[in-house]
Amino acid sequence: MEINASPAFFKELYQFEEVYQLADVDTFVVWVLIDYPQQTRIPETTLAFLHKILGAIQLKAQDFRIADVSAGKVWENYSLPALVPYRQVWGFGNALKTVFPTLNLTAYTPQTIEGILYLQAENLETIQTDVQHKNSLWQALQKTK
């Protein structure tokens, strides 16, 4: 079903005096899923580490989105082609299972399913403090290019 997203449509629908043009569809390469159920937001040191990871593989801010999937939201239909603005999904901790409960992935083994590359990894704190996990993540990220 096609949606009429013209400014005239919104002006008529919402009776706004001023109508703004819709931005282009949000597209990005990597959707990074994290899971922090015990906290309201990711700790600053962990976020800095995540940005260091993303920078190490030369991703710019427009290339990725980070989502905390523990916020109690309903996560469904993210694999429908019409709704997918990303080409890769990286899940840290239990985040991938929250959004894609039917996926059965091995940690640090990138897998492509229906044109989307998925990467499951340990939670960021474990990776940040364990050299073996850092190396495993780095090797996996090299395969995502």
N, C-alpha and C positions, 0 to 999 in steps of 0.2 A: 504494500500500500504506500503510495507516494503522499507525502505531506506537503501542503502548500505552505512554504515558509517565507513568503514574500512579506515585505514591510506592510503592505496594504492589508494582508491577512491578519497580522498581529494588531494593527491599528483597529481594525473592525472587531476583532475578537475581544481585545482588552480595553478598547476605547481610550487608548493612550493619546495624549496630545503630540508626543514625540516618540518615534519608533526608531530603534537602532537596528542596523543591519546585523544579521547573524554572522558570527565569525566562521571561517572555514572549519570543516570537520576536524576535530582534534586527532591528529595522527602522530604516532611515535613508534619507535622500534621495540623498546623493552618495557614491559610492565613488571615492576619489582614489587613483590608481595611480601609483607612482613607481618608479624603477629606479636602484639604486645598486650595481652589481655589484662595484665596486672597494673598497667600504667596508662595514663591518658595520652602519652606521646612517647615516641622513641627517644631514648637518652641522647643528649648532644654528642657525647663521645662515640656512641654507636652510629649515629647519623653521619658524623664526620668520617668514620671508617667506611661506611657504605659509599659515601661520595668519593673516597679515595679509590675504592674498588672500581667504581664507574669511570673515574678519570683515568685509571691505569689502562683500561681498554678503550680509551679515547671516545667515550660517550659524552656528548654535550647535553645541557639541560633540556633541550628540545627533543632529545632522543629517548628519554625515559620518563616514566611516571612511577612514583612510589605510593603504595596504598597499604595502610594498616587495616588488615581484614578482620581484626578482632573487635571491631567497634560494634558488633551485634547487628550488622546489616545483613540483608538477605542477598546472597551472591548466587545468581543463576543466569543461564543463557549467555555466558561470556564466551562460548565457543561458536555461536552462530556467526557465519561469515558476514552478514550485514552489519553486525554490531562490533566487529573486531577491528580496533584501530592500531593494533600492535602485531608484531611478527614473532616476538619471543616473550615468554613469561618465566621469570625467575622467582622461586619461592624459598624463603628462609624460614626455618622452623616448621611449624604446622600450617603455614599460610596456604600452600598449594592445595592441601586436603580440604581446607575451608571453602575455597572457591571452586575447585574441581575435584569433588569427592570420589569420582569414579576413576581418576588417573592412578595408576600404580607405577610409580617411578622409583628408580634406584638413585640414591644420593650421588651427586657429582657426575652423573651420566646424562648428558643432554640427549633428549629424545624428541623427534619431530612427529607430531600427530596432526593429521589434517592440515598440514601446511604451517603449523605453529610449533616453534621450538620451545620445549619446556626444560627447565633445569631446577632440580630440587637440591637444596643444601641445608646444612645444619643452621641453627639460629646464629645470628651475627655475633653475639657475645662469645660463643664457642669458637667460631672461626677466628675472631679477633685475638683470642688468647692461646690458640693451639696451632703450632707451626704445621703440623700434618694436615689439618683441615684447611689452612691457608693454601698450602701447596695443592691439595685436591681441588679446591675451588679455582685456583689459578689455571690449572690444567684443563678443567672443565670449561672455563671461560674462553680459553684459546680455541676450543672446538665450536664455539657459538658464532664465530665470525663468518 
